Amino acid sequence: MSNMFDDIAFSPADILLPKDADMSKWAVVACDQFTSEPDYWEEAAALAGSEPSALNLILPEVYLNGKDVDERIAAINSNMKEYLECGVFECHEDTLIYVERTQSDGKVRKGIVGKIDLDDYEFKPGNNALIRATEGTVLSRIPPRVKVRENAPIELPHVMLLIDDETNSVIGPLTENASKMEKLYDFDLMQDGGHIKGYKLDGELKRSVSEALTALKDPSLTERKYGIKGASPMLFAVGDGNHSLATAKQCYENAKKGVPESEWKNLPSRYALVEVVNNHDDALKFEPIHRTLFEVDAKDVLKAFFEYYPESFEVTVGNLGEDFKEKMTEHQKTLIKKESQFIRYCFGNVTGVIAIPNPEKQLAVGTLQEFLDKYLEGKSSEIDYIHGDETAEILGRKPGNMSFLLPAMGKEQLFKTVMADGVLPRKTFSMGHAQDKRYYIEARKIR
């Protein structure tokens, strides 16, 4: 069965699921959420109690820099071994799982859980891999995560990969046939996580997934969709969990060093469990991540911006609404082209919009981040990445601060931008609210 998946980097896996556990106590949200809220994780621990729980098998990143991190990692590895030896898990061999996740807003996000081949994944900018990181990877974040994974006998995934499937050819047939599939789980998620159902695909539906994914990687389709000639197909874009996937890749590369190349394919660490979601799923929402600068002279920042981008100009308005376009002078309107970008800003009691008529970058966030990286170089000023317009504006108006409020990236821009620019700037977008991120449910042996 797996042979039909050989050329698409995604395939069924031997998936471990808890056999008799209380699933509402088992499943916990991705470890990279609520990183400044230890109370959230303390509540999760209280809810799980002494029952088997994925919480005992992960390291929430709120504790990643704690003094007891080594003890926590050792306990995690010990718990994994105990769960394996004591029969907590049941193995579903050569399995794909169709997932229906009801989010906090009531919308249902659909996906497929399986494994990817890490030889077909790359996080370095400008690569031609079938699976590509969407945002810049901060290399300093990988070693601490390697420490968590390198001796772990199993993995639990919170990685979400996106496919650009306008006709819903991959997941659509699964939705239509869900009532005919074997249901593996159906339960409420703790801490306002919504609800989730999981179904096991039969052989016919596996073949359907394989054929649809194979069609999506057709080079001629890539050229028609994105207008980029000669580009290598990008079948999967990392939507969530980029650093976790980069960590898995690094652990695999480390494991290869002591093994003959002929045996690499048999290394369990060569593969990583993920959920594949359609970028066109109505439940998926991309939200912008804004920039706030601390301890800066806002007027100097603006002056430097206009010097860095000489064709740009300022449109001053009374608020940060979209009506600024109506308030531009006729001369300014003549400078604007279809591809122009607009970046809002605020500081003190000042609000405004910067227009960039001929941007080189595909996205406004790329244009802004390039400037900020140069401007902040060697300065004591700091930058933070802020979710939510209101929060960014409140912070930006404090003395010595300044915020840039970015437009949301259209989902249709994701694949084309990554193919054209290599990767998006770090912290370009967020996929939904924290409680709607992936919860740990499935597991897989990696040693």
N, C-alpha and C positions, 0 to 999 in steps of 0.2 A: 504493500500500500504506500509506503513512504517514498518509493521510487518516483512516483508521479510528482512529488514535491521537490525533487533534487535541484531543479533549476530556478527555484523562486525563493530560496533561503528561509522558508517558513514551512514547518511540517508538524505532524502529530508528535506528541511526547508521552512518556510514561509519567502520568500526572498523579501525584499523591494528594488525596483528600482525607480529612479526618473521618473515621468510620462511625463513631457513635457520639461525637462531641455536640454540645450545644453551640450551634453555628453562630448565634448572635453574640456569644462570648468568645468564639474562636476568631472571628474576623475583626481586624483592626486596620485603621487607615494607614496610608503610606508614611514611612518613617520620616520623610522630609517635610511633613506638614506640622503646623503648630510648634515651630522650632523656638518660639519665644514664650511658649505657654506650657510650662511644666504641669500646671494644674490639669490641663486636658489629659495628659498621659497618666497622671495620678488617678484621675477619674476612670480612665480606661482600665487601669490595673484593679481598681475597686470593683468594676463591673465584671471583669473576668474572674476575679477571686482565685480560688485554687483549681479551677477547671482547666482542662487543656485549652491553650490559647496561642494564636500566632504571636501575641504580644511577648511571649516568652522566647520567641525565636528571632526577634528583630531588635535592632538598636535604634530607638527614636533619636533623631539627630539633635534633639534638645540636650541629650547627654553625651554627644560625641566628643566634646572637649572637657568633659568632667575628669576629675582626678581618679575616679574609680572605673574609667572606661575599660581598662584591661580586664578587670574583674567581671565587668558586665559581658564582655566578649567571651570570656572563658565560660561564663554561666550559660550564654546562648548556645555555644557549641555543645556543652554538656546536655542541655535540654533537648537539642536536636537529636543527639545520639539516644537519649532516653526515649523520646517519642518514637524513633525508628525501632528500637529494640522491644518496646512494650506494646507494640501493635496499635498505636494511636492512628496510624495511617492505613488506608487501603489504596493499593496501586491500580490505576486505570491505564492499562497499557495501550500504546499507539493511539492516543486520544486527542481529539480537538473538542473544546467546550464552547458552545454558543452561549453568550452571556447577555442577559437583559437587566440593566441597572436603572432603577427608578431613582432619579436625583432629587435633591431637596426642593427643586422647583416643580416636581411632578413629571418632568419629561423623562422619557426612557432612552437611555444610551445603549446601543447594541455593539457587541464585539465578539471576537473569537480568541480563545486562549490556546496557544501552542508554543512551539519553541522556534527560535531563529538560529541560524548558523553565524557565529561571530566572525568567521572568515569573510562574510559578506557585509560586515558592518564596519564603518569608519567614522571617527569623530574629528579628524583633522580637516581643516577647511580645504575646499577645492578638490575633493576626492571624487571618484567615479563609482563608488560602491553602490550596491543595490539598496542598502539600508544606510541612511545618513543622519547624522546629528543635525538638528535644525538651528541650534544656538551654539555660540562659542563655548567650548568646554574649559572650565577653569582647572588647569592641571594640578594645582595645589590641593584641590578637593578630592583627588583620587586616592593618594596614599592612605589617608585615614580610613577610607571605605574599603580599600584592599585588605586592611588589617582585620576588618569584620568578616570578609568573605573568604580569605585565603585558606582557612582551616575548617570552614563550615562544611558539613556533609550534605546539606540541602540548601536550596534557594527558595525564596518566596518572592514573587514578582510584583512590583508596582509600575513597571514600564508599560507605557501605551504607545504603540506605533500607529501612524496614520497612513491610510491609502487614499489616493485621489480617484475615487470611483463615482463619477457623476451619475451613472445609471444604476448604482447600487447592485451591481452584478455579483459581488462576492457575498455580502451578508444578507441581501434581500431574500434569496431563496431559503435561508435558514429561518428567518422570521416567519415566512409563509408555512414552514413545516415544523415549527416548534412543538405544536400539539402532538405530533407523531413521534417525537424524540423521547429518549429516556431522560427523565429529570434527575439531575444529580444533587441539586440544592435549591432551596426556595425559602428565604428568611429575611427578617428585618436586620439592618445593620445598626450597630450601637452608635450613640452620640450623634443623632440626626443625620446618619449616613444614607437614609432612604431604604430601599429594598433591592434585593438581587435574586435572580434566578439563573441557574446554569443547566444546560442540556448537552447530552453526549451525541456527537454526530455519528451517523452510520456511514457505511462505505460509499453509498451513492452521494451523500451530501459532502463527504470529504473530496470526492472526485469533482464535484461542482465547484468547491472552493479552489482546488488546484487549477482547474481549467480557467476560471475567471481571473485568478491572479496571474496566470501565464499570459492571458490576453492583455492585461494591464501593463505588462513590461515590454510589449512590442515597441521597438525603437521608432517605427513609423507613427505610432500613436503619440509617443513622446514629442515628436517634432510637430505634429498637428496641434496638440494641446498647448504647447508652450512656445512654439515658434523659434525653437533653438535647434539649429541644424547640427547633426553629428554628435549630439549629447548622449552620454550613456544613460540608460533608463534608471530612474530612481523609483523603486517600487514602494519603499517604506520610508517615512520621515518620523523621527522620534518626536512624539508630542509631549510626553511626560517621562521623567526618569532618566534623562540623558546621562547624568553622572553615575547613576547606578549601572547603566549599560556600559559606560566607559570603564567602570570598575571591573565588570565581568570580563570585558575584553582584555584588560590588563592582567587579570588572574589567568586567563587562558594563555596569553603570551608568555607568562612566567612558567606555566606548566609545560609548554612546548619545549622549553630549553633543555630539559632532561630526557626528552623522548624522541626517538627517530621520526622523521617526517612521515614515514609510512603508517605510523600509529596515531597521528594527530586526529584523524577522523573519529577514532574510538575514544578520545578523551571526553568524559562527561562535561568538563568545563568548556568545551568548544561551543556549547549551546546554552541559550538562556531563555527562560520562560517569559512570555510577553502576552499582552492583549492587543489585538489588531482592531482598530476602529476606523470607520469611514470618515474622512475629513468632511464629507457632506452630510453627516448625521445632524438632523435638526437640533438634537439635544446638546451638541458641542457648541460652545460659545467661546470665542477668543476675546479676552479682555486685555486692554493695554496695561503696561507697567510704566509708571511715570518716573521722572528723575527729580530729586530734590537735592540742591546744593547747600552746604552748611559753611558758615564763616567765609562768605564771598561778598564782593562788591558787585551787586547786580548790574549796575551801569557799565562796569568794566567788562563783565561777562558779555553783555550785549555788544559792546564796542568790538570786542575780540571776535565775536561771531560774525559780524558784518565784514570784518577784515578777512576772516577765514573763507567766507563765502561772499565775494564782492557783488555778485548779482542779486543777492537776497536783499529784502527791504522789510520795513516794519509797517504793519497796519494797526494803529492804536484804536482800541474799542473800549466801550464802557463795561463789557462783561466778557466772559469766555465762551459765549454761545457761537453757533455757526453763522449768525447774521453778520459777522465781520466781513464776509465777502460782498455784501451789499454796500458796505461803507467804504470800500476802496475807491480811490480816485480813478477817473477814466484812464489816466496815464498808467496807474498801477495795473488796471485791468488788461491793458494792452500787453503788459509784460508777462501775464499769467498764461501758461499753456496747460493742456490737458494733464500732463504729467507733473505739474507743480505740486509741491508739498507745503503744508501749513503746520507750524508748531506753535502752540499756545504757551504763554508764560505768565507768571505772576510773582510779585514781591511787594512787600509793604502794602500800599493802597493802589498799586499800579497793576494794570492788566494789559495784555497785548498779544499780538499774533505776528509771527515772522513768516514771510512767504519766501520760498526758494523756487525760482522759476525753472531752472534747468539742473535738477539734482542728478548726480552720478549714481547714487544708491537707489535701489528699488523702493525702499521704505524710509519714512521720515525718521524713524528711530535710528536707522543706520547713519543718516546724515547728521543727526544730533550727536550720537555716541562718538563718531569719529572726531568731531570738534571737542567734545568734553574730555576725551582721553588726552588730546593734545593740550588743552587749556589747563587741566588739573595736574599735568606732569610737573613734579617738583614743588607743588604748592601744598600747604598744610590743610587746605580746604578738603571737605569730605563730600561724598555722594552716597545717596541711598536710593533704593528702587522701591517705589511705593505703589500699592494697589489701591485703587479708588480715587475718583476725582476730588471728592470732598476732603479726604485725608491729605492729598497732595497739596491742595490749595491752602488748607489750614497751616501746614508745615511751611509752605513757601512764603507765607505772609509774616512769619515770625522774624524779628530783627536779625539781620545777617544771613538770612536764608533766601532762596529763590527756587521756584519749581517750574519745570517744563512739563506741560500736560500733552501727552501724545495721543494721536488718533488711534482707534482700534485697527489692527491689521485685518483686512478682509481674508477670510479663510482661502479664497481663491488665489491669493497672492503667495501662499506658503511654498508650494512646490516650485513654482517658477522662480521665486526669489532665491531659494536655496540653490537651485541649479545655476542661476545666473551669478550670484554673489558668493557662493561657497557655503557660508552659514549666516544665519541672522546674528545681529549683535546680541550679546548676553542680555537676558531679561527683556526680551522683546514682547512676549505675550504670556498670558496665563490661561489655562483651559479650565474655566469654571472656579467655583468656590472650593475651599480646602476640604470641606466635608464630602464633596462630590468626587474627590480623587479616588484612585483605585484602592480598594481594601485588600489586605492579604487573605487569600482563601486557599488557592492551589499551591502546591510545592513540587519540587523535583530534585532527585539526587544529583549532586554535582561532583561527588568523589567516589 
